[in-house]
Each structure stands twice: as C-alpha cells, then as structure tokens.
Amino acid sequence: MAIEVDIYEKIRYLHEHENLSQRSIAKTLGISRNTVSRYFDGSNVPWKRQGTSGRSKYVVTEEVLEFIKSCLAADEMENIKKQKHTAKRIFDRLVTEKDFTGGESTIREIVAELRAKHPKVFIPLSYDPGEAIQVDWGEATVYLAGKKLKVNLWCMRECYSADMFCKVFYRQNEESFLEGQITGFEYFGGAPHKVIFDNAKVAVKDGFGVHAKVQDRYAALAAHYAFQAEFCNIASGHEKGLVEGLVGWVRRNIFVPIPRVNTIDELNTEILRRCLKYRNHRIVGRDQIVGKMAQSACLRMAKLPRFKFDPSKSIIARVDDFSTVRFDYNNYSVPVKYASKEITVKGYGNEIAFMYRDSEIARYPRCYERGTTKYRLEHYLELIEQRPRSAYNAKPVKNNISEALMEVGRRLSGPHEMVKLLRMYVDFGEERLMTAIKCVQGTEITIEQIQAHLIPVNQPAKIHPRLDVKVAKPQFGKYDNLLTRGAAV
C-alpha cells in the first residue's frame, strides 16, 4: 500500500538511526510489517507509483481492434512505403465507416503498440504573405481503370498561409512541370515573389542551389509570371520542409486507402475538392483558418498575366494516309478530312491536343507507351459509310467496340446494317446501345428493332442523309429540252 511521506520518514529514521527491527518499527508505528518491509531500506518510495493496477489502458471493441489490424495488414500487403495509414487516418476512417465515438488518443496508443514508429520532424519556417511558394514532386499508387499504376504528385504550398495545391500527372516531364505551376498560380490567384524547388533537370540545366542555371522554358515562365526561381542545396529537403510535409500528407490522407478511379481527371477533381476543403482548416497556433490567410497572401502576389503561358510541347506534323499523326513514338487519329494536311500537335502533361488553323480537331489522354496507335471511330465513320464492306475489318472499329457488339453486327443482314449500328454506337455510346440490344426478343435482330428500344417514341430519330436517303442527281439537260420544245411551238 502507498503511505504518506511522514510515515515513510519515521520508518527510515527508526531503521537508520535507532537500528530497530522491522517488527519493532511496525509495532511502534502501528502499521503492517509488510509495509515496513517495503520501505525501510529505501528501495521503494511512496511518491513513485509502483507497477500497474491491472486496469486496461484503453477499452475498445473487438470490431474496432480488427479494423485497425486490417488497415495495417492492407498497408503491408500493398507494400507502398510512403502511402500507409497513420493513426489519425485510421481514427478518421473509424469515425466515418464504423461510427466510432472514442478518442483519437486511444487509437494512437493502439497503433503505437501494433507498429512502433518515430514521428517525422520538420523545421518551422516563417514567410511574409505572398513571399514564396514551395513546390515538389512525389509519387503515389492508384488503380486507374482497374490497373495498378504509379502516378506523380505535383504539390505546391504557399509558405505564409500553408494553402496547398496538388495535381496528378503521368510523368515528371517539362510539360507537366510547367503546367502544374501555371494551374497552381491560377488556384492561388497570383504568382509569388519566388518559387522554391530542388535541382531537378526539368528546371535546372546545370549547377545547383544559388549556382543553378535555369532551363530556358522555365526561365521564360518565371519572366512571364514575374517570380524568381530559387533552388535548394543538394540533400537539403529542410529548405522546403513545408512542401515536403505536404507530399506526405497528401499520400496519407488522400491516397489511403488507394483510390480506384476510371480516369486521371476524376482523380484530380477529388484532389482539388480536398485542397478547397483544407482552406477551412485552422493550423495549431494560428489565429485564422488557412483560407483567410491565403486571401491575405493573394493580395501581395503578382497578378496573373492576361496571356496564359503555353506549357505544351508543340510540333508541326503532317497527317498520313491513314489519317493518323505521330507524336512521341505513338500515333493518334484525326478526322479523315485532314489527311495529308499539316496540323499543330500540343502535348500537355496528361493530354494531347491536335489543332488545325487555331481550331481544335481532336484531343486524347496522352499515351506514354511506345508503338501504340489510338483510333477514334467517329474520325473514320464517314469514310466507312462510303465503303461499308470495310466495317468488319477496320482497325478503328475493332479497337473501339467490344467483341459482344461486333458479334451483334455479324448477325445483321449485311455491311450496310453494320454501318448503321456503328453510327448508333457513335451517337449513343456502347452502354446504351447494348442495353437496347438486350431488350430485343427472338433470335433474329434488325436495326429497326434496336432503334425501337433505343430511341423513345416521342423523340425523332437522327437521320444521316449519306446513310439513309439517296437523292438522284438533277438532270438539267432534260429540263432545257422541254424549254426548247415549248419555244418552238
């Protein structure tokens, strides 16, 4: 049992100065001999808690404990070093997904016991409003259209307010680097006095730190947006610690669990939503929320120029006889009417645009593979309508429609009917088209049956003159003959 300090003092005095035995001390003070035995030689003190009471440090249900273990197990299975659950992320998921009402500290204790981990430490920095933005690249893993893929995180952080902007790109190339900054400046509402980055080749052609020589296009961007490019020393991540921390925060909070999206635009839309939401966050030790401080920073930034800098990698290319254009080891189709013409190709970070006389004629997600050709069926449909027998073997058909739809086309009465099916594919999309086809009863199938289920009764069907209506060429000679005979009479 614990005793008061005055009792402890008497026990020690009687033992050390009067040389009394434990039995005599217990009898003199009227306390238990076990208590005297515990304290008389000074090996234990009453003001220090000894041992534990046997009470559990925390009380959670088996379901909560299993959820925590499953999160950690998922991290181990995915084996992505910088994209794992933190204790806070697990707590947030418990609140959202399991209606957990306990404390965050409880979850932190459990996670600490299950996975010993030392916290990262960042050097605190101080900046004036609009003075600087730190930028950096990171990596994360996502499931894009069902395929596991590593993508690149472009992260920017305004140093005064800690306001953040992030965007995902396929590659860390010059186009993505420039586009990321331009999009970020638009998000922040202006350009800072300086942009702090490391010595990556997309920005630096030679040297490092204060001796770095800026790449030509990055120098042009800095001049256009009126900011100074500043580079860190080698292996000095602490010089841009704010954005270093942001890269980790984004991975832990936005990419855990691993996102599953159909397109990279869908992923960037969600990231932008989270960036906007962060503006309502109040950082510990600050009087205002991030958004309010970001407004103050915006007022001190340089205004965006009226002319938007073009970050694309642009070339002039000629459309070949197959109505495709080559760019970075891959071919892309354009409408057949541009065959043999010279057009402008603009390669952006995630997209590629094709221009003819300042008008966009096609746009694709950018492909970073090699030896691939991307076809759009609508680019060739007019030509296929003129040559219907090609419909079953045309690459633009085979590369776009499913085998199930191709099989439906083979069951139709001939190539002209197949062409009509392809036209409906372009007009309505395969999902709606297949839904209508499944509604057709019986073994025989016709275009009219499909149209009956595809197009509502009160909606007029689309008529494509080249396909459905044949108009004979006027015979003006016969009309002239009639006029001549009438004059003779």
C-alpha positions in Angstrom: 0.0 0.0 0.0 1.1 3.6 -0.5 1.9 5.6 2.6 2.3 9.3 3.5 5.7 10.9 3.4 5.7 11.5 7.2 5.2 7.7 7.9 8.0 6.9 5.4 10.3 9.4 7.2 9.7 7.7 10.5 10.3 4.2 9.1 13.6 5.3 7.6 14.7 7.2 10.7 13.9 4.3 13.1 15.8 1.9 10.8 18.9 4.0 10.1 19.4 5.9 13.4 17.8 3.7 16.1 18.6 0.5 14.4 15.1 -1.0 15.2 14.0 -4.2 13.6 11.1 -4.3 11.1 8.9 -6.0 13.8 9.7 -3.2 16.3 9.1 -0.4 13.7 5.7 -1.9 12.8 4.7 -2.2 16.4 5.9 1.3 17.3 4.1 3.0 14.3 1.1 0.7 14.3 1.4 -0.3 10.7 1.7 -3.5 8.8 5.1 -5.3 8.9 4.8 -5.8 5.1 4.6 -2.0 4.7 7.7 -1.6 6.8 9.5 -4.3 4.8 8.7 -2.5 1.6 10.1 0.9 2.6 12.6 0.6 5.4 15.8 0.2 3.3 14.8 2.9 0.8 14.5 0.6 -2.2 10.9 1.9 -2.7 9.5 5.4 -2.3 5.8 6.3 -1.6 5.7 9.1 -4.2 6.5 6.9 -7.2 3.7 4.7 -8.5 4.8 1.1 -8.4 3.5 -1.3 -11.0 0.0 -1.1 -12.5 -3.4 -1.7 -11.2 -4.2 -4.3 -13.7 -6.7 -1.9 -15.4 -6.6 -1.9 -19.2 -5.1 1.4 -20.7 -7.9 1.5 -23.2 -11.2 -0.2 -23.9 -12.2 -0.9 -27.5 -14.5 -3.5 -29.0 -13.0 -6.4 -30.9 -14.5 -5.0 -34.1 -12.5 -1.7 -33.7 -9.3 -3.6 -33.0 -9.8 -5.9 -36.0 -10.4 -2.8 -38.2 -7.2 -1.3 -37.1 -5.3 -4.5 -37.7 -6.9 -4.8 -41.2 -5.7 -1.3 -42.1 -2.2 -2.1 -41.1 -2.4 -5.5 -42.8 -3.5 -3.8 -46.1 -0.5 -1.5 -45.8 1.8 -4.5 -45.6 0.1 -6.2 -48.5 0.3 -3.2 -50.8 3.9 -2.6 -49.6 4.0 1.1 -50.7 6.4 2.7 -48.3 5.2 6.3 -48.4 1.4 5.6 -48.7 0.4 3.9 -45.5 -2.3 4.5 -42.8 -1.4 6.9 -40.0 -3.1 6.6 -36.6 -5.1 9.8 -37.4 -6.2 8.4 -40.8 -7.3 5.2 -39.1 -9.2 7.2 -36.5 -10.9 9.3 -39.2 -12.0 6.1 -41.0 -13.3 4.6 -37.8 -15.4 7.7 -37.2 -16.7 7.7 -40.8 -17.1 4.0 -41.5 -17.7 2.5 -38.1 -19.4 5.3 -36.2 -16.6 5.2 -33.6 -17.2 7.5 -30.7 -13.9 7.0 -28.7 -10.9 9.3 -28.5 -8.2 9.7 -31.1 -5.5 9.2 -28.3 -6.9 5.7 -27.7 -6.3 4.8 -31.4 -2.9 6.4 -31.3 -1.9 4.2 -28.4 -3.2 1.0 -30.1 -1.4 1.8 -33.3 1.8 2.7 -31.5 1.8 -0.7 -29.8 1.0 -2.6 -33.0 3.5 -0.7 -35.1 6.4 1.2 -33.3 7.1 4.4 -35.3 9.1 7.5 -34.7 7.4 10.8 -35.9 8.9 12.9 -38.6 10.2 16.3 -37.6 10.2 19.4 -39.8 12.0 22.7 -39.3 9.4 25.5 -38.8 9.8 28.4 -41.3 8.4 31.9 -41.4 7.5 33.8 -44.5 5.6 37.1 -45.4 2.3 36.9 -47.2 2.8 36.1 -50.9 6.6 35.9 -50.5 7.2 32.3 -51.6 5.7 29.1 -52.8 7.5 25.8 -52.3 7.0 23.1 -55.0 7.9 19.5 -55.2 7.2 16.1 -56.8 6.0 13.0 -55.1 4.8 9.5 -56.1 1.7 7.6 -55.3 -0.1 4.4 -56.4 -3.6 4.3 -57.7 -5.9 1.9 -59.5 -6.7 3.6 -62.8 -9.5 1.9 -64.8 -8.7 -1.3 -62.8 -5.0 -1.2 -63.5 -2.5 -0.6 -60.7 -0.4 2.4 -61.7 2.2 4.7 -60.1 1.4 8.4 -60.7 3.3 11.6 -60.0 2.1 14.2 -57.4 2.7 17.8 -58.2 2.5 19.7 -54.9 2.6 23.4 -54.2 2.4 25.2 -50.8 2.1 28.9 -50.2 4.5 29.5 -47.3 2.7 32.1 -45.3 -0.8 30.5 -45.2 0.2 26.9 -45.8 -2.5 26.9 -48.5 -1.9 23.9 -50.8 -2.5 22.8 -54.4 -1.9 19.3 -55.8 -2.4 17.7 -59.2 -1.6 14.3 -60.6 0.4 13.7 -63.7 1.5 10.6 -65.6 5.2 11.8 -65.9 7.6 14.3 -64.3 8.4 15.9 -67.6 8.8 19.6 -68.6 5.3 19.9 -69.8 3.8 18.6 -66.6 6.2 20.8 -64.5 5.2 24.0 -66.3 1.5 23.1 -66.4 1.5 22.3 -62.7 2.8 25.7 -61.8 0.5 27.6 -64.1 -2.5 25.7 -62.8 -1.3 26.3 -59.2 -0.9 30.1 -59.7 -4.4 30.2 -61.0 -5.6 28.3 -57.9 -3.7 30.7 -55.6 -4.9 33.8 -57.5 -1.4 35.1 -58.4 2.3 34.4 -58.6 4.6 34.8 -55.5 7.9 36.7 -55.4 9.8 33.4 -55.5 9.3 29.8 -56.2 11.4 27.3 -54.2 12.3 24.0 -55.8 15.0 21.4 -55.8 17.6 20.9 -58.6 15.6 18.6 -60.9 16.5 18.6 -64.6 13.1 19.9 -65.7 14.1 23.2 -64.0 17.9 23.2 -63.9 20.2 22.6 -66.8 23.5 22.9 -64.9 24.7 23.5 -61.3 22.7 23.6 -58.1 21.4 25.9 -55.4 22.5 29.6 -55.9 24.7 28.5 -58.8 21.9 26.7 -60.8 21.4 27.6 -64.4 17.7 27.7 -65.2 16.2 25.8 -68.2 15.2 28.1 -71.0 11.4 27.4 -70.8 11.4 27.7 -67.0 13.2 31.0 -67.3 10.6 32.1 -69.8 7.8 31.1 -67.4 9.4 32.9 -64.5 9.8 36.0 -66.6 6.2 35.9 -67.8 4.7 35.4 -64.2 7.2 37.7 -62.6 8.7 35.4 -60.0 12.3 34.5 -59.1 13.3 30.8 -59.3 15.1 29.8 -56.2 16.8 26.3 -55.8 17.7 24.3 -52.7 21.1 23.0 -51.9 21.8 19.3 -52.6 20.3 16.9 -49.9 18.7 19.9 -48.2 15.0 18.9 -48.0 14.6 21.1 -44.9 14.9 24.2 -47.1 11.5 23.3 -48.5 10.1 21.5 -45.5 6.6 22.8 -45.9 6.0 21.1 -49.2 8.0 18.0 -48.2 5.4 17.6 -45.4 2.6 18.3 -47.8 3.7 15.4 -50.1 3.5 13.0 -47.2 0.2 14.5 -46.0 -1.4 14.0 -49.4 -0.3 10.4 -49.7 -1.5 9.6 -46.2 -4.9 11.4 -46.3 -6.0 11.4 -50.0 -4.3 8.2 -51.3 -5.2 6.0 -48.3 -7.0 3.7 -49.0 -5.6 3.5 -52.5 -8.0 5.4 -54.9 -9.9 3.5 -57.6 -10.9 5.8 -60.4 -11.7 5.5 -64.1 -9.7 8.5 -65.3 -7.0 10.7 -64.1 -9.3 13.7 -64.4 -11.7 12.1 -61.9 -8.7 11.7 -59.5 -7.7 15.3 -60.0 -11.2 16.5 -59.4 -11.2 14.7 -56.0 -7.8 16.1 -55.1 -9.0 19.7 -55.9 -12.0 19.2 -53.7 -9.7 18.2 -50.8 -7.5 21.2 -51.4 -10.5 23.5 -51.2 -11.7 21.8 -48.1 -8.3 22.3 -46.5 -8.9 26.1 -46.6 -11.3 25.7 -43.8 -8.6 24.1 -41.6 -7.0 26.0 -38.7 -3.4 25.2 -38.1 -2.5 24.9 -34.4 -1.0 28.2 -33.1 -2.5 30.4 -35.8 -5.4 32.8 -35.3 -7.0 32.4 -38.7 -8.0 29.5 -40.9 -5.9 28.7 -44.0 -8.4 30.2 -46.4 -8.3 33.6 -44.7 -4.6 33.7 -44.6 -4.5 32.7 -48.3 -6.6 35.7 -49.1 -4.0 37.9 -47.4 -1.2 36.2 -49.4 -3.1 36.6 -52.7 -3.3 40.4 -52.2 0.5 40.5 -52.1 1.1 38.3 -55.1 1.8 39.4 -58.7 -1.4 39.5 -60.8 -1.7 36.8 -63.4 -0.8 38.0 -66.9 -3.6 38.4 -69.5 -1.8 35.9 -71.8 -1.7 32.4 -70.4 1.7 30.8 -70.9 1.5 27.7 -73.2 3.3 24.8 -71.3 2.9 22.3 -74.1 5.5 20.5 -76.2 4.4 21.7 -79.6 5.3 20.4 -83.1 4.0 20.7 -86.7 3.2 17.3 -88.2 1.6 16.0 -91.4 -1.4 13.7 -91.2 -0.6 10.5 -93.0 -2.7 8.4 -95.5 -4.4 6.5 -92.6 -5.5 9.8 -91.0 -3.1 9.5 -88.1 -0.4 11.8 -86.6 2.8 10.7 -84.9 3.8 12.3 -81.6 6.4 10.9 -79.1 6.6 7.3 -80.6 2.8 6.9 -80.8 0.1 7.6 -83.4 -3.3 9.3 -82.9 -6.2 9.5 -85.4 -7.8 12.7 -86.5 -10.9 13.2 -88.8 -10.2 11.9 -92.3 -10.9 15.2 -93.9 -7.5 16.4 -92.5 -5.5 13.7 -94.3 -2.3 15.0 -95.9 -2.7 18.3 -94.2 -0.2 19.9 -91.7 -1.5 20.4 -88.2 -0.2 21.5 -84.9 0.2 18.9 -82.1 0.3 20.2 -78.5 1.5 17.7 -75.9 0.5 18.6 -72.3 1.2 16.6 -69.2 -1.9 14.4 -69.3 -3.4 15.3 -72.6 -2.5 15.8 -76.2 -4.4 18.3 -78.5 -4.5 18.5 -82.3 -5.1 21.9 -83.9 -5.8 23.0 -87.5 -5.7 26.7 -88.1 -6.2 27.5 -84.4 -9.2 25.2 -84.2 -9.0 22.0 -82.1 -9.9 18.9 -84.1 -9.1 16.2 -81.6 -8.0 15.6 -78.0 -6.7 12.5 -76.3 -5.4 11.4 -72.9 -1.6 11.4 -73.5 -0.1 7.9 -74.1 3.4 7.4 -72.7 3.9 3.9 -74.1 5.7 3.3 -77.4 4.4 1.9 -80.7 0.7 2.4 -79.9 -2.0 3.8 -82.2 -5.1 5.4 -80.8 -8.1 5.4 -83.1 -11.4 7.2 -82.7 -14.3 5.5 -84.6 -16.0 8.8 -85.2 -13.0 10.1 -87.2 -13.5 7.3 -89.8 -17.2 6.7 -89.8 -17.9 9.0 -92.8 -15.3 7.0 -94.8 -16.7 3.7 -93.6 -20.2 4.7 -94.7 -18.8 5.2 -98.2 -17.0 1.8 -98.0 -19.4 -0.3 -95.9 -17.6 -3.6 -96.6 -14.6 -2.4 -94.5 -16.8 -2.2 -91.4 -15.9 -5.7 -90.2 -12.2 -5.4 -90.5 -11.4 -1.7 -90.0 -9.0 -1.1 -87.1 -10.9 1.9 -85.8 -13.9 -0.4 -85.4 -12.1 -3.3 -83.8 -10.1 -1.1 -81.4 -13.2 0.7 -80.1 -16.2 -1.6 -80.0 -16.4 -4.7 -77.8 -16.5 -8.2 -79.2 -20.1 -8.5 -78.0 -21.2 -5.6 -80.2 -19.1 -6.9 -83.1 -21.0 -10.2 -82.8 -24.3 -8.4 -82.9 -23.1 -6.7 -86.1 -22.3 -10.0 -87.7 -25.8 -11.2 -87.0 -27.3 -8.3 -89.0 -28.3 -8.7 -92.7 -25.2 -7.1 -94.2 -22.4 -4.4 -94.1 -24.9 -1.5 -94.6 -26.7 -2.6 -91.5 -23.4 -2.9 -89.7 -22.6 0.7 -90.6 -25.9 1.9 -89.2 -25.0 0.0 -86.0 -21.7 1.8 -85.8 -23.5 5.2 -86.3 -25.7 4.4 -83.3 -22.6 3.5 -81.3 -21.1 6.9 -82.0 -24.4 8.7 -81.3 -25.5 6.9 -78.2 -22.5 5.1 -76.7 -22.0 1.3 -76.3 -23.6 1.0 -72.9 -27.0 2.4 -74.1 -26.7 0.5 -77.3 -26.1 -2.9 -75.6 -28.9 -2.2 -73.2 -31.3 -1.7 -76.2 -30.0 -4.8 -77.9 -30.7 -7.0 -74.8 -34.3 -5.9 -75.0 -34.7 -7.4 -78.5 -36.7 -10.6 -78.4 -36.1 -13.7 -80.6 -33.1 -15.0 -82.5 -33.4 -12.5 -85.4 -32.2 -9.0 -84.9 -32.6 -5.9 -87.1 -31.6 -2.2 -86.9 -35.2 -1.3 -86.7 -35.7 -3.4 -83.6 -32.7 -1.9 -81.9 -33.9 1.6 -82.7 -37.3 0.9 -81.3 -35.7 0.1 -77.9 -33.0 2.8 -78.2 -35.0 5.9 -79.3 -38.2 7.0 -77.3 -41.3 7.2 -79.4 -41.7 11.0 -78.9 -38.1 11.6 -79.9 -37.4 11.8 -83.6 -34.7 9.5 -84.9 -31.4 11.0 -86.1 -31.3 10.8 -89.9 -27.9 10.8 -91.6 -28.5 11.7 -95.2 -25.5 9.9 -96.5 -26.6 6.7 -94.9 -30.4 6.6 -95.1 -31.6 8.8 -98.1 -30.3 8.6 -101.6 -31.0 11.6 -103.8 -30.6 11.3 -107.5 -28.5 14.0 -109.3 -30.8 16.5 -111.1 -30.9 16.1 -114.9 -30.8 19.8 -116.0 -30.4 18.8 -119.7 -33.9 17.3 -119.8 -35.3 20.5 -118.4 -33.5 22.5 -121.1 -35.0 20.3 -123.8 -38.5 21.0 -122.6 -37.9 24.7 -122.7 -36.6 24.4 -126.2 -39.7 22.5 -127.5 -42.0 25.0 -125.8 -40.3 27.9 -127.6 -40.6 26.1 -131.0 -44.3 25.6 -130.6 
